[in-house]
Amino acid sequence: WTAVFGEDSLLGGDLLNSNPRECGVAELAALEFDVPAANASIELLPHLAQAANLPAVRRDVTRPFTVALCYCPGLATGSSGACSNRQDYIQAFGLLYMWLVNICDSNNYGTCATPYLRVLPQQFVTKIRCPPGGACTASSSNRIKFLESPAAEGPRVNWDGSNLCQRQTRESLSVSWPQQQDSLELSGGVRVDYKLWAEKQVKLNARTATSYHVCYCNDGCSQLQNWLQVGTVTTITAYAFASSTLGVSGFSLPVDTVQFVNKPGSFTLYAGITTPVSQIVPSPYDSTPFLGDGVINLMSLDHEVQLTGNTLADTYSVRTKGTNELQGAMVGECRKQRFSETLVEGLASADDAASHKGRALSPSKYMAFAGPQQDLDLKVLKAGTLAVCYCGSVTPQGRCLAANRWFFAGLLQIRGPRGDQEWILPTRLVVAIQGVQGWGFYPTDKLRLVRQGTSCDAADVLGNKWRPDGSTAYKVGCPYGSNSSITCALATAGQLITVKL
């Protein structure tokens, strides 16, 4: 292959001149491919019965490019034999266009300098950057379509008759545009350097790590043979949970994300970050930012018993499941839209979810589920592992638009004891409380015994929240002579008992 074509000369998006490269010259071949420069374009067809396997494009290439493909007809211009020098490849037999699809948001699509790698199930801007040399026409007849990729099917060359873009007429059902009639009817504009879908944006309503072929057509789009795959778009691989939520008021203080049973907290999803090109391993949270409304539901995975008589963990044997199996099972449960009345104070019904609706009026890294002022708390009433369900397609009334718009966002552990255990202990004997069951215990945890009828959060004592007075009707450090700084003394109101795991 040749060196990359030079940038097109444009005037207002119209093509003035192309800057192609020629075969049969000593000019260094394009370095955009992941091969040593010395081997570039030599003997890609070692045998006439084999297809040419072009090398992959280097991961740090961030622009579309075009090269001419060159053939050597057995010519020997040097002393090393036929087809051993670049000057021997004198016959151009085609152009290779390498396209680039950028995922942008409503704020940055003008330059889209740092595009996103993945998308949330919310609308985003699609920008197809055209290779130089006439890949895109100066016409508004172009169209785009998104096709969900079969798990076992990767990208295929456009002249392969089994190419998905040339087999499937309609977009996948999980693809939604602002209006149903927008599908296959929206143009990306007349510029020849890029095509842009920003005024009306697409939304991919799919679970995590779902891939879509991005198909493009310059003209004559009613004919399947005119469609070609120009890239791939994948939904977010993992949702990130923010550590805290900040209210709208300038005087508000951050509220920690819920993590302890019976302690009010917040819940906020985090996204909209990008991965620098220099970073070899992309961030799993690299995705488009939030835009629009969203609601959540929290389900008990391993504490609350469902209608079947089992926890969800037992029903689906989640402890032995892989990531994909867990995703499939939890998506199905999320779409049942069941809100537990005994699990989370603030999310006991669809009405509660609407009250805690998250909203991003412009692209935002945060989606806080705390109401219009971001000041509403959630309180989890049972410890354990929670499955987080998220819907990013919401009606004006704060309801999820449809059951199939609910997705599993991840697992959240709530620390604390089960809360339903009992111990019957004798009086005037040395005893221990053993076998306390729960989730997320730490070696630094402490225990306090309070009088019957006293609230553990001390909400019934003014100015004493989360500092309940302990009972003084027992002794600690017993028996005499035990390894303790306290020698069988009456407990104090502030007594803390060490926990051993």
C-alpha positions as CSV (number, residue, x, y, z in Angstrom):
1,W,0.0,0.0,0.0
2,T,1.0,3.6,-0.4
3,A,1.5,6.4,2.0
4,V,-1.7,7.9,3.4
5,F,-3.6,10.3,1.2
6,G,-3.2,13.9,2.1
7,E,-6.0,15.9,3.7
8,D,-8.7,17.0,1.2
9,S,-8.8,20.6,0.3
10,L,-12.3,21.9,1.3
11,L,-14.4,25.0,1.1
12,G,-17.3,25.0,3.5
13,G,-17.4,21.3,3.6
14,D,-17.3,20.9,-0.2
15,L,-14.4,19.1,-1.9
16,L,-12.1,21.2,-3.9
17,N,-9.1,18.8,-4.4
18,S,-8.0,15.4,-3.3
19,N,-4.3,14.6,-2.5
20,P,-3.8,11.0,-3.5
21,R,-0.6,9.0,-3.3
22,E,0.9,6.9,-6.2
23,C,2.0,3.3,-6.4
24,G,5.5,2.4,-7.6
25,V,7.4,5.1,-5.8
26,A,10.0,5.0,-3.0
27,E,7.8,6.9,-0.6
28,L,7.4,5.3,2.8
29,A,4.2,3.3,3.2
30,A,1.5,4.3,5.6
31,L,2.5,3.7,9.2
32,E,-1.0,3.5,10.5
33,F,-1.0,-0.2,10.3
34,D,0.5,-2.3,13.2
35,V,3.5,-3.7,11.3
36,P,7.2,-2.7,11.1
37,A,7.8,0.0,8.5
38,A,10.3,-2.2,6.7
39,N,7.7,-4.9,6.1
40,A,4.8,-2.6,5.0
41,S,2.9,-3.9,2.0
42,I,5.4,-6.6,1.0
43,E,3.9,-10.0,-0.1
44,L,0.4,-9.6,1.3
45,L,-0.7,-12.2,-1.2
46,P,1.8,-15.1,-0.7
47,H,-0.3,-17.4,-2.8
48,L,-3.0,-16.8,-5.4
49,A,-5.4,-19.1,-3.6
50,Q,-5.3,-17.1,-0.4
51,A,-7.0,-13.9,0.6
52,A,-4.9,-10.9,1.7
53,N,-4.9,-10.4,5.4
54,L,-4.3,-6.8,6.1
55,P,-2.8,-6.0,9.5
56,A,-4.8,-4.2,12.2
57,V,-4.7,-0.5,12.5
58,R,-2.6,0.8,15.4
59,R,-4.6,1.7,18.5
60,D,-3.2,5.2,18.7
61,V,-4.5,6.2,15.2
62,T,-7.3,8.7,15.8
63,R,-8.2,9.9,12.3
64,P,-9.6,8.3,9.2
65,F,-7.3,7.6,6.3
66,T,-7.0,6.3,2.8
67,V,-4.3,4.3,1.0
68,A,-4.0,2.9,-2.5
69,L,-3.4,-0.8,-2.8
70,C,-0.6,-1.7,-5.2
71,Y,0.2,-4.9,-7.2
72,C,3.5,-6.1,-8.5
73,P,3.3,-7.9,-11.9
74,G,6.6,-9.8,-11.3
75,L,8.7,-6.7,-11.9
76,A,12.3,-6.5,-10.6
77,T,13.7,-3.0,-10.4
78,G,16.7,-4.0,-8.3
79,S,19.1,-6.9,-7.8
80,S,17.1,-8.6,-5.0
81,G,14.6,-10.2,-7.3
82,A,11.0,-9.6,-8.4
83,C,8.6,-7.7,-6.1
84,S,11.4,-7.1,-3.5
85,N,11.3,-3.3,-3.7
86,R,8.4,-0.8,-3.3
87,Q,9.1,0.5,-6.8
88,D,8.1,-3.0,-8.1
89,Y,4.5,-2.5,-7.1
90,I,3.4,-0.2,-9.9
91,Q,-0.2,-1.1,-10.5
92,A,-2.9,0.4,-8.3
93,F,-5.9,-2.0,-8.0
94,G,-8.1,-0.2,-5.5
95,L,-8.4,2.2,-2.6
96,L,-8.7,1.2,1.0
97,Y,-10.9,3.6,3.0
98,M,-10.5,3.4,6.8
99,W,-13.4,5.1,8.5
100,L,-13.8,6.4,12.0
101,V,-17.0,6.7,14.0
102,N,-16.9,9.1,16.9
103,I,-19.3,9.0,19.8
104,C,-19.9,12.5,21.0
105,D,-22.3,14.4,23.3
106,S,-24.4,17.5,22.7
107,N,-21.7,19.8,24.0
108,N,-18.5,18.5,22.3
109,Y,-19.7,17.2,18.9
110,G,-18.3,20.3,17.1
111,T,-14.7,19.0,17.6
112,C,-15.4,15.8,19.5
113,A,-11.7,16.0,20.4
114,T,-11.9,13.2,22.9
115,P,-14.7,10.9,21.8
116,Y,-16.2,8.3,24.1
117,L,-15.6,4.6,23.7
118,R,-19.1,3.4,24.8
119,V,-22.6,4.6,25.2
120,L,-25.2,4.6,28.0
121,P,-28.9,3.7,27.2
122,Q,-29.5,7.4,26.6
123,Q,-29.2,9.6,23.5
124,F,-25.8,10.5,22.0
125,V,-24.4,12.3,18.9
126,T,-22.9,10.1,16.1
127,K,-20.2,11.5,13.9
128,I,-18.9,9.5,11.0
129,R,-15.5,10.9,9.9
130,C,-15.0,10.3,6.2
131,P,-11.6,9.1,4.8
132,P,-10.1,11.6,2.3
133,G,-10.2,11.0,-1.4
134,G,-14.0,10.8,-2.1
135,A,-15.3,8.3,0.4
136,C,-18.3,10.5,1.2
137,T,-20.4,12.3,-1.4
138,A,-21.5,15.9,-1.1
139,S,-25.2,14.9,-0.9
140,S,-27.9,14.7,1.7
141,S,-29.0,11.2,0.4
142,N,-26.8,9.5,3.0
143,R,-28.3,7.4,5.8
144,I,-27.2,5.5,8.9
145,K,-28.5,2.4,10.7
146,F,-27.5,0.6,13.8
147,L,-27.7,-3.2,13.9
148,E,-27.2,-5.3,17.0
149,S,-24.3,-7.6,16.4
150,P,-24.8,-11.4,16.8
151,A,-22.6,-12.6,19.6
152,A,-20.5,-14.8,17.3
153,E,-20.3,-12.4,14.3
154,G,-17.5,-9.9,14.0
155,P,-17.0,-7.2,11.3
156,R,-16.8,-8.4,7.7
157,V,-15.6,-6.7,4.6
158,N,-18.2,-4.9,2.6
159,W,-17.8,-7.2,-0.5
160,D,-18.6,-10.2,1.7
161,G,-22.2,-11.2,0.9
162,S,-22.8,-12.2,4.5
163,N,-22.0,-8.7,5.8
164,L,-24.8,-7.8,8.3
165,C,-25.2,-4.3,6.9
166,Q,-26.1,-5.7,3.5
167,R,-28.4,-8.4,4.9
168,Q,-30.6,-6.7,7.4
169,T,-33.0,-4.1,6.1
170,R,-34.4,-2.6,9.3
171,E,-32.7,-1.3,12.4
172,S,-32.7,-3.5,15.5
173,L,-35.8,-3.1,17.8
174,S,-33.5,-1.8,20.6
175,V,-32.6,1.2,18.5
176,S,-34.8,4.2,19.0
177,W,-34.8,7.7,17.5
178,P,-36.9,10.7,18.7
179,Q,-39.7,9.6,16.3
180,Q,-40.2,6.1,14.9
181,Q,-40.3,7.4,11.3
182,D,-36.8,8.9,11.8
183,S,-35.2,5.4,11.4
184,L,-33.4,5.2,8.0
185,E,-34.7,8.7,7.1
186,L,-32.1,11.1,8.7
187,S,-29.2,12.5,6.7
188,G,-25.8,13.3,8.2
189,G,-25.5,16.4,6.0
190,V,-23.7,17.3,2.8
191,R,-20.1,17.8,4.1
192,V,-17.5,15.4,2.6
193,D,-15.2,15.3,5.6
194,Y,-17.8,14.1,8.1
195,K,-21.5,13.2,8.5
196,L,-23.3,14.2,11.7
197,W,-26.4,13.1,13.5
198,A,-26.8,15.7,16.3
199,E,-30.2,17.4,15.9
200,K,-32.0,14.1,16.3
201,Q,-30.0,11.7,18.4
202,V,-30.2,7.9,18.6
203,K,-30.6,5.8,21.7
204,L,-29.5,2.2,22.1
205,N,-31.7,0.4,24.7
206,A,-29.5,-2.5,25.5
207,R,-27.8,-4.2,28.4
208,T,-24.2,-3.7,29.2
209,A,-21.5,-4.7,26.6
210,T,-23.9,-5.0,23.7
211,S,-22.3,-4.3,20.3
212,Y,-23.8,-2.7,17.3
213,H,-22.6,-2.5,13.7
214,V,-22.7,1.1,12.5
215,C,-23.8,1.0,8.8
216,Y,-23.5,3.9,6.4
217,C,-24.8,4.5,2.9
218,N,-23.9,7.4,0.6
219,D,-26.8,7.1,-1.8
220,G,-29.4,4.7,-3.1
221,C,-30.0,3.4,0.4
222,S,-33.0,1.4,-0.5
223,Q,-30.6,-1.1,-2.1
224,L,-28.8,-3.3,0.5
225,Q,-25.6,-3.6,-1.6
226,N,-25.0,0.1,-1.1
227,W,-24.6,-0.2,2.7
228,L,-21.2,-0.7,4.3
229,Q,-20.0,-1.1,7.9
230,V,-17.9,1.9,9.0
231,G,-17.5,1.0,12.7
232,T,-18.9,-0.5,15.9
233,V,-20.6,1.0,18.9
234,T,-20.8,-0.8,22.2
235,T,-22.9,0.0,25.3
236,I,-21.2,0.6,28.6
237,T,-19.5,-2.4,30.1
238,A,-20.0,-1.3,33.7
239,Y,-21.9,1.4,35.6
240,A,-19.9,3.4,38.1
241,F,-21.5,4.5,41.5
242,A,-20.5,7.9,42.8
243,S,-19.2,8.0,46.4
244,S,-21.5,10.8,47.4
245,T,-24.2,13.2,46.2
246,L,-24.1,17.0,46.3
247,G,-27.4,18.9,46.5
248,V,-28.3,21.8,44.1
249,S,-28.1,24.4,46.8
250,G,-24.7,26.1,47.2
251,F,-25.0,25.5,51.0
252,S,-25.5,21.7,50.7
253,L,-23.0,19.2,52.0
254,P,-22.1,15.9,50.2
255,V,-24.2,13.0,51.3
256,D,-22.5,9.6,51.3
257,T,-23.8,6.8,49.1
258,V,-25.9,4.3,51.0
259,Q,-23.6,1.7,52.6
260,F,-24.9,1.0,56.1
261,V,-28.2,-0.6,57.1
262,N,-30.7,1.9,58.6
263,K,-28.4,4.9,57.9
264,P,-29.8,7.4,55.4
265,G,-27.7,8.1,52.3
266,S,-27.8,8.9,48.6
267,F,-27.3,7.1,45.3
268,T,-25.8,8.6,42.2
269,L,-24.6,7.0,39.0
270,Y,-21.3,8.3,37.4
271,A,-20.3,8.3,33.7
272,G,-19.1,10.6,31.0
273,I,-15.4,10.0,31.3
274,T,-12.9,9.3,28.5
275,T,-9.7,7.3,28.2
276,P,-6.5,9.0,27.0
277,V,-5.1,7.6,23.9
278,S,-1.8,6.9,25.8
279,Q,-3.6,4.6,28.3
280,I,-3.3,1.1,27.0
281,V,-6.2,-0.4,29.0
282,P,-9.4,1.6,28.5
283,S,-11.4,2.5,31.5
284,P,-14.4,0.2,32.0
285,Y,-16.5,3.3,32.8
286,D,-15.6,5.2,29.6
287,S,-19.0,6.2,28.2
288,T,-21.2,9.1,27.1
289,P,-22.5,11.4,29.9
290,F,-26.1,11.4,31.2
291,L,-28.7,13.4,29.5
292,G,-32.4,13.5,30.3
293,D,-34.3,11.7,33.1
294,G,-33.7,8.4,34.9
295,V,-35.2,6.3,37.7
296,I,-33.9,3.4,39.7
297,N,-35.1,0.4,41.7
298,L,-33.1,-1.5,44.3
299,M,-33.7,-5.2,44.8
300,S,-32.5,-7.6,47.5
301,L,-30.2,-10.2,46.0
302,D,-29.4,-12.3,49.1
303,H,-31.6,-11.2,52.0
304,E,-35.3,-10.7,51.2
305,V,-37.2,-13.8,50.2
306,Q,-39.2,-13.5,47.0
307,L,-42.6,-15.0,46.1
308,T,-40.9,-18.2,45.2
309,G,-39.7,-18.7,48.7
310,N,-36.0,-18.1,47.8
311,T,-33.8,-15.2,47.6
312,L,-32.8,-14.1,44.1
313,A,-29.3,-15.4,44.8
314,D,-30.7,-18.9,45.4
315,T,-33.2,-18.8,42.6
316,Y,-30.5,-18.1,40.0
317,S,-27.5,-19.7,41.8
318,V,-25.7,-16.4,41.2
319,R,-22.7,-17.5,43.2
320,T,-21.8,-19.9,40.4
321,K,-22.8,-17.8,37.5
322,G,-20.5,-15.9,35.1
323,T,-20.9,-12.2,34.4
324,N,-23.1,-12.7,31.3
325,E,-25.4,-15.1,33.0
326,L,-25.8,-12.8,36.0
327,Q,-26.6,-9.9,33.7
328,G,-29.3,-11.8,31.9
329,A,-30.9,-13.0,35.1
330,M,-30.9,-9.6,36.8
331,V,-32.2,-7.8,33.6
332,G,-35.1,-10.1,33.6
333,E,-35.8,-9.4,37.3
334,C,-35.4,-5.6,36.8
335,R,-38.1,-5.7,34.0
336,K,-40.6,-7.2,36.4
337,Q,-40.7,-3.7,38.0
338,R,-41.3,-5.0,41.5
339,F,-40.7,-2.5,44.3
340,S,-40.2,-3.9,47.8
341,E,-42.2,-2.1,50.5
342,T,-39.8,-3.4,53.2
343,L,-36.4,-2.9,51.7
344,V,-35.6,0.8,51.0
345,E,-37.3,3.7,52.6
346,G,-37.7,6.1,49.7
347,L,-38.0,3.5,47.0
348,A,-41.0,1.4,48.2
349,S,-43.1,2.1,45.0
350,A,-43.0,3.5,41.5
351,D,-44.3,6.8,43.0
352,D,-41.3,6.9,45.3
353,A,-38.9,6.3,42.3
354,A,-40.6,9.1,40.5
355,S,-40.1,11.4,43.5
356,H,-36.4,10.5,43.5
357,K,-36.1,10.8,39.7
358,G,-32.7,11.9,38.4
359,R,-32.4,14.6,35.8
360,A,-29.6,16.0,33.6
361,L,-30.7,19.0,31.6
362,S,-27.4,19.1,29.8
363,P,-24.7,16.4,29.4
364,S,-23.5,15.5,32.9
365,K,-21.2,13.0,34.6
366,Y,-23.7,12.5,37.4
367,M,-27.3,11.2,37.6
368,A,-28.4,11.7,41.2
369,F,-31.6,10.0,42.3
370,A,-32.5,12.5,45.0
371,G,-35.3,14.6,43.5
372,P,-35.3,18.0,41.9
373,Q,-33.1,19.6,44.5
374,Q,-31.0,16.5,45.0
375,D,-31.7,16.5,48.7
376,L,-33.9,13.4,49.2
377,D,-32.3,10.5,51.1
378,L,-32.7,6.8,50.8
379,K,-32.5,4.4,53.8
380,V,-31.9,0.7,53.3
381,L,-33.8,-1.2,56.0
382,K,-32.1,-4.6,55.4
383,A,-28.4,-5.4,55.1
384,G,-27.2,-7.5,52.2
385,T,-26.4,-7.2,48.5
386,L,-28.6,-5.0,46.4
387,A,-29.2,-5.3,42.6
388,V,-29.4,-1.8,41.1
389,C,-31.9,-1.4,38.3
390,Y,-31.8,1.7,36.0
391,C,-34.2,3.1,33.4
392,G,-33.0,6.0,31.3
393,S,-36.3,6.4,29.3
394,V,-38.8,8.1,31.5
395,T,-42.3,9.6,31.0
396,P,-43.1,13.1,32.2
397,Q,-44.8,11.5,35.2
398,G,-41.5,9.9,36.2
399,R,-42.4,6.3,35.1
400,C,-40.1,4.1,33.1
401,L,-41.4,4.2,29.5
402,A,-41.6,0.5,29.1
403,A,-40.5,-2.7,31.0
404,N,-37.8,-3.4,28.4
405,R,-36.1,-0.1,29.2
406,W,-35.0,-1.4,32.6
407,F,-31.4,-2.5,32.9
408,F,-29.2,-4.1,35.5
409,A,-26.6,-1.5,36.6
410,G,-24.6,-3.5,39.2
411,L,-24.4,-4.7,42.8
412,L,-24.3,-2.6,45.9
413,Q,-23.4,-4.1,49.3
414,I,-25.2,-2.7,52.4
415,R,-23.1,-3.4,55.5
416,G,-24.7,-4.6,58.7
417,P,-26.2,-7.6,60.6
418,R,-29.2,-9.6,59.4
419,G,-31.3,-8.0,62.1
420,D,-33.6,-11.0,62.7
421,Q,-31.4,-13.1,65.1
422,E,-32.2,-13.7,68.8
423,W,-30.0,-14.8,71.7
424,I,-31.3,-16.1,75.0
425,L,-28.6,-15.7,77.6
426,P,-28.5,-16.5,81.3
427,T,-28.0,-13.9,84.0
428,R,-25.0,-13.7,86.4
429,L,-22.8,-15.8,84.2
430,V,-20.0,-14.9,81.8
431,V,-21.5,-15.1,78.3
432,A,-20.6,-14.2,74.7
433,I,-22.8,-13.3,71.8
434,Q,-21.7,-15.5,69.0
435,G,-22.7,-16.3,65.4
436,V,-23.8,-12.8,64.4
437,Q,-24.7,-13.0,60.7
438,G,-24.6,-10.2,58.2
439,W,-22.7,-8.5,55.4
440,G,-19.6,-6.4,55.2
441,F,-18.3,-6.8,58.8
442,Y,-14.9,-5.1,59.5
443,P,-12.4,-5.9,62.3
444,T,-12.9,-2.4,63.5
445,D,-16.6,-2.7,64.0
446,K,-18.1,-2.2,67.5
447,L,-21.2,-3.4,69.3
448,R,-23.3,-1.5,71.7
449,L,-26.1,-3.0,73.8
450,V,-29.1,-0.6,74.4
451,R,-32.2,-0.9,76.5
452,Q,-35.3,-2.5,75.1
453,G,-37.3,0.0,73.2
454,T,-34.4,2.3,72.5
455,S,-33.8,3.2,68.8
456,C,-30.3,2.3,67.5
457,D,-30.2,5.5,65.5
458,A,-31.2,7.5,68.6
459,A,-33.7,9.4,66.5
460,D,-35.9,9.6,69.6
461,V,-33.2,11.6,71.5
462,L,-32.8,15.3,70.5
463,G,-29.3,16.1,69.5
464,N,-28.1,12.5,70.0
465,K,-28.5,11.1,66.5
466,W,-26.5,7.9,65.8
467,R,-25.2,8.0,69.4
468,P,-27.7,5.9,71.4
469,D,-27.1,5.6,75.1
470,G,-26.1,2.0,76.0
471,S,-27.5,-0.1,78.7
472,T,-25.6,-0.2,82.0
473,A,-27.3,-3.4,83.3
474,Y,-24.4,-5.7,82.5
475,K,-20.7,-5.9,83.2
476,V,-17.7,-6.1,80.8
477,G,-14.1,-7.4,81.2
478,C,-15.3,-10.5,83.1
479,P,-14.1,-12.8,84.6
480,Y,-11.6,-11.2,86.9
481,G,-8.1,-11.6,85.6
482,S,-9.1,-11.8,82.0
483,N,-6.9,-10.0,79.4
484,S,-8.7,-6.6,79.6
485,S,-8.1,-3.1,80.8
486,I,-11.5,-3.3,82.5
487,T,-11.9,-5.8,85.3
488,C,-15.5,-7.0,85.4
489,A,-16.9,-3.5,85.7
490,L,-20.4,-2.2,85.0
491,A,-20.8,-1.0,81.4
492,T,-21.1,2.7,80.8
493,A,-23.7,4.4,78.6
494,G,-21.0,4.8,75.9
495,Q,-19.7,1.3,76.2
496,L,-18.3,-0.2,72.9
497,I,-17.8,-3.9,72.7
498,T,-15.1,-5.2,70.4
499,V,-16.1,-7.5,67.5
500,K,-14.1,-10.5,66.6
501,L,-14.4,-11.9,63.1
